[in-house]
Amino acid sequence: MFRIQTTPQAELTGKAAELFAMFPPQLGVPEPLLLLAGSPGLLAVKAAAVEYSRSHPDLGFEMLAAIRHLAAKQLSAPACVDFNAKLLRAAGLDDAEIATLPEAGGAFTEAERALLGFVLRALRQPGSVTDADIAEQRGHGWKDATILDALAHAADMQVPALLMRALKR
């Protein structure tokens, strides 16, 4: 499956085992996490990032999955697109809503759609972000830390996309 050796899921211990255990069997563990099992240190960093995201005060499960889904589409990372689409379906979105992100009408609030659109545009054209864009997000009630967290969550998708392209057979 990968060009490097990874630790089988059954042999993981501690935080790594806890990270993998959080994924229900019907969804499975995302392939990029399986790949990170080749480096205990990187897997520990990812586990900490996942824990931070899971407890985010402003960005819920659906919003984070939507951010990752949009980022994965932008980065041409099919495994991540598919996995996050599964998460969005599990959260109650239908295929039409997923296909029309970030505009998906009923699935997200106006403020959430605005933040999703901002994140997607910032990923596509980071140099195009202006002070007015940030002010617009603030106008939707987003704190600066949340704007940063949302964009960082999307930008973090670049690492697994690159690793999968380089190391997946």
C-alpha positions as CSV (number, residue, x, y, z in Angstrom):
1,M,0.0,0.0,0.0
2,F,2.9,2.4,0.9
3,R,6.5,2.7,-0.2
4,I,7.6,2.8,3.4
5,Q,7.0,0.5,6.3
6,T,4.3,1.6,8.7
7,T,3.2,0.1,12.0
8,P,0.1,-2.0,11.7
9,Q,-2.9,-0.6,13.4
10,A,-3.1,-3.6,15.8
11,E,0.4,-2.9,17.0
12,L,-0.1,0.8,17.9
13,T,-0.2,1.8,21.5
14,G,-0.9,4.9,23.5
15,K,-2.1,8.1,21.8
16,A,-1.6,6.5,18.3
17,A,-4.0,3.7,19.2
18,E,-6.5,6.1,20.7
19,L,-6.3,8.2,17.5
20,F,-7.1,5.2,15.3
21,A,-9.8,3.9,17.6
22,M,-11.8,7.1,17.2
23,F,-12.8,6.1,13.7
24,P,-15.8,3.9,13.4
25,P,-15.2,0.6,11.5
26,Q,-17.7,1.6,8.8
27,L,-15.6,4.7,8.0
28,G,-12.2,3.2,8.6
29,V,-9.0,5.1,9.3
30,P,-8.1,7.6,6.7
31,E,-5.2,6.5,4.5
32,P,-2.9,9.5,5.3
33,L,-3.1,8.5,9.0
34,L,-2.2,4.9,8.1
35,L,0.8,6.3,6.3
36,L,1.8,8.5,9.3
37,A,2.0,5.3,11.3
38,G,5.4,5.0,9.7
39,S,6.7,7.8,12.0
40,P,5.6,7.7,15.7
41,G,6.6,11.4,16.1
42,L,4.6,12.6,13.2
43,L,1.6,10.5,14.3
44,A,1.8,12.0,17.8
45,V,1.8,15.5,16.3
46,K,-1.2,14.6,14.1
47,A,-3.0,13.2,17.2
48,A,-2.5,16.4,19.0
49,A,-3.8,18.4,16.1
50,V,-6.9,16.2,15.8
51,E,-7.5,16.6,19.5
52,Y,-7.2,20.4,19.2
53,S,-9.7,20.4,16.3
54,R,-12.2,18.0,18.0
55,S,-12.4,20.4,21.0
56,H,-12.6,23.6,18.9
57,P,-15.0,26.0,20.5
58,D,-16.3,27.5,17.2
59,L,-15.6,25.0,14.5
60,G,-17.8,21.9,14.8
61,F,-17.5,18.5,13.3
62,E,-19.4,19.3,10.1
63,M,-17.6,22.6,9.6
64,L,-14.1,20.9,10.0
65,A,-15.1,18.1,7.7
66,A,-16.3,20.6,5.1
67,I,-13.1,22.6,5.3
68,R,-11.0,19.4,4.8
69,H,-13.3,18.3,2.0
70,L,-12.9,21.6,0.1
71,A,-9.2,21.6,0.7
72,A,-8.8,18.0,-0.5
73,K,-10.7,18.8,-3.7
74,Q,-8.5,21.9,-4.3
75,L,-5.4,19.8,-3.7
76,S,-6.6,16.8,-5.8
77,A,-6.4,14.4,-2.9
78,P,-9.1,11.8,-3.8
79,A,-8.7,9.7,-0.6
80,C,-9.3,12.7,1.5
81,V,-12.1,14.0,-0.6
82,D,-13.9,10.6,-0.3
83,F,-13.2,10.2,3.4
84,N,-14.5,13.7,4.3
85,A,-17.5,13.2,2.0
86,K,-18.3,10.1,4.1
87,L,-18.0,12.2,7.3
88,L,-20.3,14.8,5.8
89,R,-22.9,12.2,4.8
90,A,-22.7,10.7,8.3
91,A,-23.4,14.2,9.6
92,G,-26.6,14.4,7.5
93,L,-25.5,16.2,4.4
94,D,-26.7,14.7,1.1
95,D,-24.6,14.4,-2.0
96,A,-26.1,17.6,-3.6
97,E,-25.1,19.6,-0.5
98,I,-21.6,18.2,-0.5
99,A,-21.2,18.8,-4.2
100,T,-22.2,22.5,-3.9
101,L,-19.9,23.3,-0.9
102,P,-19.3,26.1,0.1
103,E,-22.7,27.3,-1.1
104,A,-24.6,24.4,0.4
105,G,-27.8,26.2,1.4
106,G,-29.4,24.4,4.4
107,A,-26.4,22.6,5.7
108,F,-24.5,25.6,7.1
109,T,-25.3,29.0,8.4
110,E,-24.6,32.1,6.4
111,A,-21.6,32.8,8.5
112,E,-20.3,29.3,8.0
113,R,-20.8,29.5,4.3
114,A,-18.9,32.8,4.2
115,L,-16.0,31.3,6.2
116,L,-15.9,28.2,3.9
117,G,-15.8,30.4,0.9
118,F,-13.1,32.6,2.4
119,V,-11.0,29.5,3.2
120,L,-11.4,28.1,-0.3
121,R,-10.4,31.4,-1.9
122,A,-7.5,31.8,0.4
123,L,-6.2,28.3,-0.5
124,R,-6.6,29.0,-4.2
125,Q,-5.1,32.5,-4.1
126,P,-3.5,33.3,-0.8
127,G,-2.1,36.6,-2.0
128,S,-5.6,37.8,-2.8
129,V,-6.7,38.0,0.9
130,T,-7.2,41.6,2.0
131,D,-8.0,43.4,5.2
132,A,-11.6,43.7,3.9
133,D,-11.8,39.9,3.7
134,I,-10.8,39.6,7.3
135,A,-13.2,42.4,8.3
136,E,-16.0,40.6,6.4
137,Q,-15.4,37.4,8.4
138,R,-15.3,39.4,11.7
139,G,-18.7,40.9,10.6
140,H,-20.0,37.3,10.4
141,G,-19.0,36.9,14.1
142,W,-15.8,35.0,13.6
143,K,-12.9,35.6,16.0
144,D,-9.5,36.2,14.5
145,A,-8.3,32.9,16.1
146,T,-11.1,31.0,14.5
147,I,-10.4,32.5,11.1
148,L,-6.8,31.5,11.5
149,D,-7.7,28.0,12.7
150,A,-10.1,27.4,9.8
151,L,-7.5,28.4,7.2
152,A,-4.7,26.5,9.0
153,H,-7.0,23.4,9.1
154,A,-7.4,23.7,5.3
155,A,-3.7,24.4,4.7
156,D,-2.8,21.3,6.8
157,M,-4.3,19.2,4.1
158,Q,-1.4,19.9,1.9
159,V,0.9,17.7,3.9
160,P,-1.1,14.5,3.6
161,A,-1.9,15.2,0.0
162,L,1.8,15.5,-0.8
163,L,2.8,12.5,1.3
164,M,0.1,10.3,-0.3
165,R,1.2,11.3,-3.8
166,A,4.9,10.5,-3.0
167,L,4.5,7.4,-0.8
168,K,1.4,5.6,-1.9
169,R,1.8,2.7,-4.3
